[in-house]
Amino acid sequence: MGMSRQYAAMKPRGSVRQLAFHLLRFTLLLLAGLAPAQDFDLVLANGRVFDPESKLDAVRHVGIREGVIRSVSATSLLGRAVIDATGLVVAPGFIDLHQHAHRPEDYHLKVQDGVTSAFELEVGTADVDAWYAARAGKTLIHHGVSVGHIPCRMLVLGDRPSFLPGANSVTATNHVSDAQLADLRRLVERGLERGAVAVGFGIQYTPSATQWEILEMFRAAAKFRAVCSVHIRAKGEAGPHNVYSSLEELIAATAVTGAPAHVCHVQSTANRHTTRALELITAARARGLDVSVECYPYTAGMTDIRSAIFDTGWQQRAGITFSDLQWPATGERLTAATFAKFRASGGMVIIHSNPESVVRDAVVNPLAMIASDGIRGHPRHAGTSARILGHYVRETQALTLMQAVEKLSLMPARRLEERIPAMKNKGRVRVGADADLVVFDAAKVRDRATYEQPDLPSEGIRDVLVSGVLVVRNGALQPDALPGKAVRAPVLGVK
C-alpha cells in the first residue's frame, strides 16, 4: 500500500483527531525525509530587493540554500544564518563583460565593487583550455573568456605573445595569406568548440586585418551563435576609416553572417561622436539586427602607448593632443618629447578624451550596458559599479536605481544567455537564480579610485555573495572563500 493510501486509511474524524493526524503525518514525512524544509543556509532579511527582470522593488526576505535562491518572501524566513539588510539594497551581483585583469588581486577589487562575474571578451585568448585551467578552483568570482582575434592572429603570424600588439609588429602591419586566414578561422572555431564565451576583436590594434578577414571571423562566430565583442576599427569622422565606417563594418558583418555583435566601450572609441554612434546602433536594432553596446563611466581611457592607436594622425582622429595623455606611474601629462620616449619604451597611458556630457549620454542610453574595461592603473578597474550607483544615480539622478541595476546585471546576463544557458540564472533575484548577490547602501555607495590612486576599493558595498558564499562581509574581503566558477559554453570534442 502506498504512503498516500496509508494516510487515507488512517484519517480520523473530529478537530482534535484531525490535529493529531496532521502531526503524525508531518512526523512520518520528516522521518521519511520528505518534510518541506523550513530553514535555509542563509537568509538576507529585511532588505530592499531589486529584481530588474520582474521590476520588483520591495522589502523582502531572501532564502538561500546550496548556492541558489530558494525563496523571495514578504514574510520572515528561518535560516542557519541570518543577515539583517534593513535599510540596504539587495540586488543581483554585477556582471562585467569587459575585464582584462584576472589575477586574484584584481578580483579583490572587482568584488568590492559588487562584481560577481567578470569576462575578458574584447582581447580574449588563443588557448581557451589553458585560460580556464589557470583559474580553476582559485577565484573569488565567476569568470569567462572569449577566443580572441588578436591573440590568434599573433599565433598565426608568429608574433611574440603580448597583451596588445605594437604598432610595428607583424600582427599590426601584415596581411594574412589565404592559407593563414584559413588557419586563423580554424583557431577561432577551435576556441569556440572548447567553450569560449564569445569571439573578441580589437580591430583598431590590427589595422592590416581586412574587412574580409573580419567577416570570416564573424562567420566562425555565427556557426556557434557566439557574440562578437568588438573594439571598432577607427576613431574620428574623417578619412576612409572613421567611426561611422567602422560601425557600418560591424553592422554589415552581422547582417551578412547573422553573428550577434557587441560594441565595446562606445564612448571611448566614438568620443565626441558617441551620440551619433548610438543612433546607428539603435537604427540597426530597429531593422532586426542583433547589435548591443557597452560603456564605462569615466572621461578618460587607457591603452598601450606602443599600439597602432597612436599611429600618425592620432591627435586629429581623437581630437586630443600630448597634454591630454597622462603617464600613470608619475601622474605627469605628456609633451612631444615624453610621448616619443614612452612610445619607444612602451607601457599603458591614460587618455583624457571626453567631456562628461559624452559619458553621460552613453550611460543613460537605454541600449547601453555597463562594462569596466578593467585594467590596473585606471580607476575604472576598481570603481565602475559604485560610480554608476553613486554619481549617476544618487548625485546627478541621471539614472534610476532600477535602471542602474539592470545595466550592471540583467542586461549583460541576457547578452550571453543564448550561448551560455547558465546566464539565465544570473542577473536576477528570483527563486531558482544563482545566489550571486550584492548588498549595498544606496545613500553611501561611491567609487574612491582616482587617476592618481586607481586601486582604492569602492565603499558602501557591505556584503557580496558568490554562489551563496559570503566573499565580502561588512565591507571586508573574506580571502579564504574561493567560490568562483568557470562560465563556459558547452565544450565540444576532445582536447
C-alpha positions in Angstrom: 0.0 0.0 0.0 1.5 3.4 -0.9 2.1 6.1 1.7 -0.8 8.3 0.5 -3.3 5.3 0.8 -1.9 4.5 4.2 -2.7 8.1 5.3 -6.2 7.9 3.8 -6.9 4.8 5.7 -5.6 6.4 9.0 -7.5 9.7 8.5 -9.6 10.3 11.7 -12.7 12.5 12.3 -13.1 15.5 14.6 -10.9 18.5 15.1 -8.7 17.1 17.8 -8.2 13.9 15.9 -7.5 15.9 12.7 -4.8 17.9 14.5 -3.3 14.7 15.8 -3.5 13.2 12.4 -1.6 16.1 10.8 1.1 16.0 13.5 1.5 12.3 12.9 1.6 12.8 9.1 4.3 15.5 9.4 6.3 13.3 11.7 6.2 10.4 9.3 7.2 12.7 6.4 10.0 14.1 8.4 11.3 10.6 9.2 11.0 9.8 5.5 13.0 12.9 4.6 10.0 14.4 2.7 9.0 17.2 5.0 9.2 20.7 3.4 12.3 22.5 4.5 11.6 25.5 6.8 15.1 26.8 7.0 17.9 27.9 4.7 21.7 28.0 4.7 21.4 31.8 4.8 18.7 34.4 4.9 19.1 38.1 3.8 16.4 39.6 5.9 14.5 42.9 5.5 16.5 44.2 2.5 15.0 46.4 -0.2 15.2 43.8 -3.0 15.7 44.9 -6.6 15.0 42.4 -9.3 15.4 44.0 -12.7 13.7 41.1 -14.5 10.3 41.4 -12.7 10.9 45.0 -11.6 10.4 44.0 -8.0 11.4 46.9 -5.7 10.2 46.0 -2.2 11.3 44.8 1.3 11.7 41.1 1.1 13.5 38.2 2.8 15.8 36.1 0.5 16.3 32.5 1.5 19.4 30.7 0.1 20.2 27.0 0.1 23.1 25.3 -1.7 24.1 28.4 -3.6 20.6 29.0 -5.1 17.9 31.5 -4.2 15.0 29.3 -2.9 12.7 31.9 -1.6 11.9 35.6 -2.0 9.4 36.2 0.7 7.3 39.0 2.1 7.4 37.2 5.5 10.2 36.2 7.7 12.3 33.1 6.9 14.3 30.8 9.1 17.9 30.3 8.4 21.0 28.7 9.9 22.5 32.2 9.5 20.5 35.4 9.1 21.9 38.7 7.9 19.9 41.8 8.6 19.8 44.0 5.5 17.4 46.6 6.9 17.8 49.9 5.0 20.1 48.3 2.4 19.6 47.3 -1.2 19.8 43.6 -2.2 20.5 43.3 -5.9 21.8 40.7 -8.3 25.6 40.5 -8.4 27.1 42.8 -11.1 28.3 41.2 -14.4 31.3 42.8 -16.1 31.7 41.8 -19.8 34.9 43.7 -20.3 37.5 42.9 -17.7 41.1 42.5 -18.8 42.9 41.9 -15.5 42.1 38.5 -14.0 44.5 37.9 -11.2 43.5 37.2 -7.6 44.3 40.8 -6.6 42.2 42.1 -9.4 39.2 40.0 -8.3 39.6 41.5 -4.8 38.9 45.0 -6.2 36.1 43.8 -8.5 34.2 42.0 -5.8 34.4 45.1 -3.5 32.8 46.9 -6.4 29.9 44.4 -6.4 31.1 42.3 -9.4 30.3 38.6 -9.0 31.1 37.6 -12.7 33.9 39.0 -14.9 34.6 38.3 -18.5 37.5 39.0 -20.8 35.6 39.3 -24.1 37.5 42.0 -26.1 41.0 40.7 -26.3 40.4 37.2 -25.2 42.8 34.3 -25.5 44.1 31.9 -28.1 44.1 28.9 -25.7 40.7 28.6 -24.0 41.5 25.4 -22.1 44.7 26.9 -20.6 42.9 30.1 -19.6 40.3 28.3 -17.6 42.7 25.7 -16.2 44.9 28.5 -14.7 41.9 29.7 -12.6 40.2 26.5 -11.7 39.3 26.5 -8.0 41.3 29.6 -7.3 38.9 32.5 -7.8 36.6 34.7 -5.6 34.2 35.3 -8.5 32.9 33.7 -11.6 34.9 34.2 -14.8 34.9 33.6 -18.5 36.8 34.4 -21.7 36.4 34.8 -25.5 38.6 33.3 -28.1 40.4 36.4 -29.4 41.1 37.5 -33.0 44.2 39.4 -31.7 46.0 36.5 -29.9 45.0 34.0 -32.6 46.4 36.4 -35.3 49.6 36.7 -33.3 49.9 32.9 -33.2 49.3 32.5 -37.0 51.8 35.3 -37.9 54.5 34.0 -35.4 54.4 37.3 -33.4 55.6 37.3 -29.8 52.9 36.8 -27.2 51.7 40.0 -25.6 48.5 41.6 -24.4 48.3 44.0 -27.3 50.4 44.1 -30.5 52.8 47.0 -31.0 52.2 49.4 -33.9 55.2 48.0 -35.8 54.5 44.3 -35.1 53.7 41.8 -37.8 50.3 41.4 -36.2 49.5 45.1 -36.7 51.2 45.6 -40.1 51.0 42.3 -42.1 48.1 41.0 -44.2 47.4 37.3 -43.8 47.6 34.9 -46.8 44.6 32.8 -47.8 46.3 29.8 -46.0 46.9 31.9 -42.9 43.3 33.2 -43.0 42.1 29.6 -43.0 44.4 28.8 -40.1 43.1 31.8 -38.2 39.5 30.8 -38.7 40.3 27.2 -37.5 41.8 28.6 -34.4 38.8 30.7 -33.6 36.4 27.8 -34.3 38.6 25.6 -32.1 38.3 28.1 -29.3 34.5 28.1 -29.7 34.5 24.3 -29.6 36.4 24.5 -26.3 33.7 26.6 -24.7 34.8 30.2 -25.4 32.1 32.6 -24.3 32.4 34.8 -27.4 34.8 36.0 -30.1 36.9 39.1 -29.3 38.2 41.7 -31.6 40.4 44.8 -31.3 40.4 45.9 -34.9 42.0 49.2 -34.2 45.0 47.3 -32.9 45.2 45.2 -36.1 44.7 47.8 -38.9 46.1 45.4 -41.5 43.2 43.0 -41.0 40.9 43.4 -44.0 37.2 43.6 -43.8 37.1 40.2 -45.4 39.3 38.8 -42.6 36.9 40.2 -40.0 33.9 38.9 -41.9 35.5 35.4 -41.9 35.8 35.6 -38.1 32.1 36.6 -37.9 31.2 33.6 -40.0 33.0 31.4 -37.5 31.2 33.0 -34.6 27.8 32.6 -36.4 28.3 28.8 -36.5 28.2 28.8 -32.7 25.8 31.7 -32.1 28.7 33.4 -30.3 28.7 37.2 -29.7 31.4 39.1 -31.5 32.7 41.6 -28.9 34.3 44.4 -30.9 36.7 47.3 -30.4 35.9 49.0 -33.7 38.4 49.9 -36.4 38.8 53.7 -36.2 38.0 57.0 -34.4 37.1 60.4 -35.8 34.8 61.2 -38.7 37.3 61.9 -41.5 39.2 59.6 -43.8 38.4 56.3 -45.4 38.2 54.6 -42.0 36.3 56.5 -39.4 33.8 55.9 -36.6 30.9 55.6 -38.9 32.5 53.3 -41.4 33.8 51.2 -38.5 30.3 50.8 -37.1 28.9 50.1 -40.5 31.6 47.4 -41.0 30.4 45.7 -37.8 26.7 46.1 -38.6 27.3 44.7 -42.2 29.1 41.7 -40.8 26.2 40.9 -38.5 23.7 41.4 -41.4 25.8 39.1 -43.7 26.6 36.3 -41.2 23.9 36.5 -38.5 26.6 36.6 -35.8 25.5 38.8 -32.9 27.7 41.9 -32.4 28.6 43.9 -29.3 30.3 47.3 -29.5 32.9 47.7 -26.7 33.3 51.0 -24.8 31.4 53.1 -27.3 32.2 56.4 -25.5 36.0 55.6 -25.7 36.1 54.8 -29.4 33.4 57.1 -30.7 34.4 60.0 -28.4 32.6 63.2 -29.3 30.6 61.3 -32.0 29.1 58.9 -29.3 25.6 60.2 -29.7 25.6 59.6 -33.4 27.2 56.2 -32.9 24.4 55.2 -30.6 21.9 56.4 -33.2 23.5 54.0 -35.7 23.3 51.1 -33.3 19.7 51.9 -32.4 18.7 52.1 -36.1 20.4 48.7 -36.8 18.4 47.1 -34.0 15.2 48.6 -35.3 15.9 46.7 -38.5 16.2 43.5 -36.6 19.9 43.2 -36.3 21.4 41.7 -33.1 23.8 44.5 -32.1 24.4 45.6 -28.5 26.6 48.2 -26.8 28.5 48.9 -23.6 30.2 51.9 -22.0 32.1 52.8 -18.8 31.5 55.9 -16.7 34.9 57.7 -17.0 36.0 60.6 -19.2 39.4 59.0 -19.8 40.5 55.8 -21.5 43.7 53.8 -21.2 45.8 51.7 -23.6 49.3 50.7 -24.7 51.2 53.8 -26.0 53.0 51.5 -28.5 49.8 50.4 -30.2 48.5 51.4 -33.6 46.0 53.7 -31.9 48.9 56.2 -31.7 50.0 55.9 -35.3 50.4 59.2 -37.2 47.2 61.2 -37.1 46.1 60.1 -33.7 45.6 63.7 -32.5 43.2 64.5 -35.3 41.3 61.2 -35.1 40.7 61.5 -31.3 40.6 65.3 -31.1 43.3 65.5 -28.4 47.0 66.3 -28.1 50.0 65.4 -26.0 48.8 67.2 -22.8 45.7 65.0 -22.8 47.9 61.9 -22.2 48.8 61.0 -18.6 51.6 58.6 -17.5 50.2 56.6 -14.6 53.5 55.9 -12.9 54.3 59.6 -12.4 50.9 61.3 -12.9 52.6 63.7 -15.4 50.9 65.0 -18.6 53.0 64.2 -21.7 54.8 66.5 -24.1 56.0 65.7 -27.6 59.3 64.7 -26.1 58.0 62.5 -23.3 55.5 60.9 -25.8 58.3 59.9 -28.0 60.3 58.5 -25.1 57.4 56.4 -23.7 56.3 55.3 -27.2 59.7 53.8 -27.6 59.8 52.1 -24.2 56.1 51.1 -24.0 53.5 51.0 -21.3 49.9 51.9 -20.5 48.9 55.5 -20.9 45.7 57.3 -19.7 43.9 59.2 -22.5 41.7 62.2 -21.4 39.5 62.3 -24.4 35.9 63.0 -23.4 33.8 65.7 -21.7 31.4 64.5 -19.0 28.5 65.2 -21.3 29.6 62.5 -23.7 29.9 59.9 -21.0 26.5 60.8 -19.6 24.9 60.4 -23.0 26.3 56.9 -23.2 25.5 55.9 -19.6 21.8 56.9 -19.9 21.2 55.5 -23.3 18.6 52.6 -22.9 20.7 50.3 -25.0 24.0 50.7 -23.1 25.0 48.2 -20.5 27.9 49.0 -18.2 31.3 47.3 -18.5 34.5 48.5 -17.0 37.3 47.7 -19.5 39.1 47.0 -16.2 42.9 47.0 -16.1 45.3 48.1 -13.4 46.3 51.8 -13.5 42.8 53.2 -14.3 40.1 53.9 -11.7 37.5 52.1 -13.9 39.2 48.8 -12.7 38.1 49.4 -9.1 35.2 51.8 -9.2 32.9 51.4 -12.2 29.8 49.9 -10.5 30.0 52.2 -7.5 30.4 55.2 -9.7 27.2 54.3 -11.6 25.3 53.9 -8.3 26.9 56.9 -6.6 27.4 59.6 -9.2 24.8 58.7 -11.9 22.0 57.5 -9.6 22.3 59.4 -6.3 24.2 62.6 -7.2 23.0 63.5 -10.7 19.9 61.4 -10.9 20.7 60.6 -14.5 19.5 57.0 -13.9 17.0 55.4 -11.5 18.4 52.8 -9.2 16.4 50.1 -11.1 17.9 51.3 -14.4 21.4 51.2 -13.0 21.0 47.7 -11.5 19.6 46.4 -14.8 22.6 47.9 -16.8 25.0 46.3 -14.3 23.4 42.9 -14.1 20.5 41.7 -16.2 21.5 43.3 -19.5 24.9 41.6 -19.6 23.4 38.3 -18.4 20.9 38.4 -21.3 23.6 39.2 -23.8 25.3 35.9 -23.1 22.4 33.6 -22.3 21.8 32.2 -25.8 25.2 30.6 -25.9 25.6 30.2 -22.1 22.2 29.0 -20.8 23.6 29.2 -17.2 23.4 33.0 -17.6 19.6 32.8 -17.4 20.1 32.3 -13.7 22.3 35.3 -13.2 21.4 39.0 -13.1 18.1 38.2 -11.3 16.8 37.9 -7.7 14.1 35.2 -8.0 13.6 31.6 -7.0 15.9 29.3 -8.9 18.5 32.0 -9.7 22.1 31.7 -8.5 22.8 33.3 -5.2 25.2 35.9 -6.6 24.1 39.0 -4.7 25.3 42.4 -3.6 24.0 44.2 -0.6 24.8 48.0 -0.6 23.9 51.3 1.0 22.3 53.4 -1.7 22.9 56.6 0.3 26.6 55.9 0.7 27.9 53.8 -2.2 30.6 55.6 -4.1 33.8 55.0 -6.1 37.1 56.1 -4.4 39.6 55.2 -7.1 41.1 58.1 -8.9 43.6 58.5 -11.8 46.3 59.2 -9.2 45.2 56.4 -6.8 43.5 53.9 -9.1 43.4 50.9 -6.7 41.3 52.3 -3.9 38.3 50.0 -3.4 34.7 51.3 -3.6 32.8 51.9 -0.4 29.2 51.4 0.6 29.0 47.9 -0.7 28.6 45.9 2.5 28.1 42.3 1.6 28.7 40.3 -1.6 27.7 36.6 -2.1 29.0 34.4 -4.9 27.1 31.1 -5.2 25.7 31.8 -1.8 29.1 32.2 -0.2 30.0 35.5 1.5 33.1 36.9 -0.2 32.6 40.4 1.3 31.1 40.8 4.7 30.6 44.1 6.4 32.9 45.7 3.7 35.8 43.3 4.4 37.1 40.7 2.0 36.8 37.0 3.0 40.0 35.9 1.3 39.7 32.2 2.2 36.5 31.9 0.2 37.0 30.8 -3.4 33.5 30.0 -4.7 34.1 31.4 -8.2 33.3 29.1 -11.1 34.1 29.0 -14.8 31.4 30.4 -17.0 31.8 28.5 -20.2 29.8 27.4 -23.2 29.3 23.6 -23.8 32.7 22.0 -24.7 32.7 20.0 -27.9 35.2 17.3 -29.0 38.4 16.4 -27.3 41.5 18.5 -26.4 
